[in-house]
Amino acid sequence: MGSPLEAQWSNILESSKASQEQHSTPLFVLFQGRRGEHALNSCWWCLSGSQVPQGPFSSEQMILACVAGILAQDARVCGVTYAQGQGGEAVRKPPAVAAFRPLSQLMAPGSTWRPLSLQDL
């Protein structure tokens, strides 16, 4: 099992009707999943103007950047999910530039986007 913190939070993040309702906005669904399932096992990358991946950033950092207006709707982003204990690999290897998508496209109604897994990298 992962760290004691991950074990502690795993009980809190279990699927429930209340958590599904709390994470129903496009912003939360994108960065944390419908039930918060990606909140602790994902990292995010942003593509700079010079096409260089910047990151990794946590789901919380991405949400706060959007709310604060720091992350533009046309910013190109990519998320990577990982299993417990694999976080080190996910944060060392940025996704390929072709995997990045505009934030507005990922949050559009009906988007079928899903986070990349380590195997997809």
N, C-alpha and C positions, 0 to 999 in steps of 0.2 A: 504494500500500500504506500501511498505518497506520504507527504509530511503530515504531522499532527494537525496542522491548520486545514489541509485538504480533507482529512477525515472528519474534522469538526464541521466543516461547511457542507460536506456531502449530504448530511441529514437535513440541513436547512434547504438545500437546493432541490430536494426531491420534488417530483411533480405533484402539484396540487391545483385545485380549481382557483384558489386565490392567486397563486404565482402565475398561472396562465393569463389571468386578467391583468395583472400588473405589467406584464411584458408584451402587451399587445400592440404597442405603437411601433411603427416601422423602425425607428431609431433603436429601441431596445431589442426588437426581434433580430435586426441585422447584427448587432454587436454581441448580444448575449444568448440568442436563441429564444424560441417561443416560451420555454419554461426556465430560462436562465441556465440551460445546460452547458453553454459555452463560456460562462462568466469566468471560470477559473482555469479553463483548459484551452485558451486561445490567445494568440497574439496577432497584432495587426501591423501592417506596413503601409506607408504612404509613399507615393512616387513623387519625387521632387521635379521641378521644372527641367532639370538636366537629366531626367530619366534615371535617377539613382534612388533605389529604395531607401527610405528612412524609417527607422524603427529598431526594435519592435516596440509597440505600444499595447497596453492592456485594453480590454474592452471598456473599462471605466474611463481611461484617458481619452479614448475615441469619443465616447458619449459626451464627456465634458467639453472636448474640443468642438463638437458640433453645437452643443447648447450655447457655448460662449461665442460662436461665430468664427472661430479660428480655422475650422476646416470647411472649406468652400464646397458647395454642392457638386462642382465639377472636379473636385479633387479625386485622383485615382488611388484607390485603396485595395488591399487584399488581406484577407484573414486566413490564419492557419490554425487548425485545431490539432491537439496532440493528446495522447493518453497520459495518465499520471506517470510521472517519472521520465517523460520524454521532452519536457519543456526546454531543456538545454539545447537539444538539437534544433528545435523549432525557432529559437531566437538567434541561433548562429547563422542560419541559412535563409536569406531572404528569397521570396518567390521570384520566379522569372517575370520580367517586365510584361510579357504577354498576358499574365494572369491578373493584372490590375484592371479594375473597372471603375468608372465614375461613380461616386457616392450616390448621386441622384438616380442612376440606373439600378443600383443595388437596393435602394429603398422604394422603388416604384411599385405600385400595387400589382400583384400577380407575378412579381419577380420570382424566378425559380432558382436563384442563386443559392449556393451552399458554400460553407467555408471549405477551403482545401484541407486535406489531411496531410500528414507527413508523407504518406505514400504517393500523393499527387505531386509532390515537389520533385 
